[in-house]
C-alpha cells in the first residue's frame, strides 16, 4: 500500500476527509486505521463516505466501544492494534492525524 492514514483524534476530521478524497481521486493505494477518540468520527457521514475509497478501513475495537459504539453498528471493520501494526508494516508511508 502507498499510504496508511492513522486517525487518532476527532480534530483530524478537517484534514482527513479532504486528504482521503484526494488519495482516492489520485488513484493511491491507501488504507486507514482509526483509534483513540478518532473513533468518534465514524458517526460523521462525510468521514465514513470518504473511507469508501480506502483499500481497507479498520477501527480499534476498544476505541469504538469506548466511544459508545456497538459492534453491530460499526460502519467499518473492527480490529485490534495487531492489525494496526500489520497495516503499518505494509505501508510505504504513514500519515498520523
C-alpha positions in Angstrom: 0.0 0.0 0.0 1.2 3.5 -0.8 -0.2 5.3 2.3 -1.7 4.4 5.6 -3.7 7.1 7.4 -3.6 6.6 11.2 -6.5 8.7 12.6 -6.2 9.2 16.3 -8.1 12.3 17.1 -11.6 13.7 16.4 -9.9 17.0 15.5 -8.3 15.3 12.4 -11.6 15.5 10.5 -10.8 18.8 8.8 -7.7 17.3 7.3 -8.7 13.6 7.0 -11.7 14.0 4.7 -10.1 16.1 2.0 -6.9 14.0 2.2 -8.9 10.7 1.8 -10.8 12.2 -1.1 -7.6 13.4 -2.8 -5.9 10.0 -2.3 -8.9 8.3 -3.9 -9.0 10.8 -6.9 -5.3 10.3 -7.4 -5.6 6.5 -7.6 -3.4 5.9 -4.5 -3.5 2.5 -2.8 -4.3 3.6 0.7 -5.8 2.3 4.0 -6.9 3.8 7.2 -6.8 2.7 10.9 -8.9 4.7 13.3 -8.2 4.7 17.0 -8.5 6.7 20.3 -11.1 9.4 20.1 -10.8 9.3 16.3 -13.3 6.5 16.5 -16.0 9.2 17.2 -15.5 10.3 13.6 -17.3 7.1 12.5 -20.5 8.9 13.4 -19.7 11.6 10.7 -21.3 10.5 7.4 -18.8 12.6 5.4 -15.9 10.8 7.1 -17.4 7.4 6.6 -18.1 8.2 2.9 -14.5 9.3 2.4 -13.3 6.0 3.8 -15.1 4.2 0.9 -12.1 4.9 -1.3 -9.7 3.0 1.1 -8.4 -0.4 0.3 -9.1 -1.2 3.9 -10.6 0.7 6.8 -10.4 -0.6 10.3 -11.3 0.9 13.7 -9.7 -0.2 17.0 -12.5 -2.3 18.6 -11.7 -1.0 22.1 -11.8 2.6 20.9 -15.1 2.0 19.1 -16.6 0.6 22.3 -15.1 3.4 24.4 -16.8 5.9 22.1 -20.1 4.2 22.9 -20.3 2.2 19.7 -21.9 -1.3 19.4 -20.3 -4.0 17.3 -23.4 -4.3 15.1 -23.5 -0.5 14.4 -19.9 -0.1 13.3 -19.7 1.2 9.7 -16.2 -0.3 9.0 -14.2 -3.4 10.1 -13.4 -3.6 13.8 -10.0 -4.9 14.7 -7.1 -5.0 17.1 -3.9 -3.0 17.5 -2.2 -6.0 16.0 -4.0 -5.2 12.7 -2.8 -1.6 13.1 0.8 -2.8 13.3 0.4 -5.1 10.3 -1.1 -2.3 8.2 1.8 0.0 9.2 4.3 -2.7 8.1 2.6 -2.9 4.7 2.6 0.8 4.1 5.3 2.8 2.2 4.3 5.9 4.2 2.2 6.5 7.3 0.4 9.8 7.9 -0.7 10.2 11.5 -3.6 12.6 12.2 
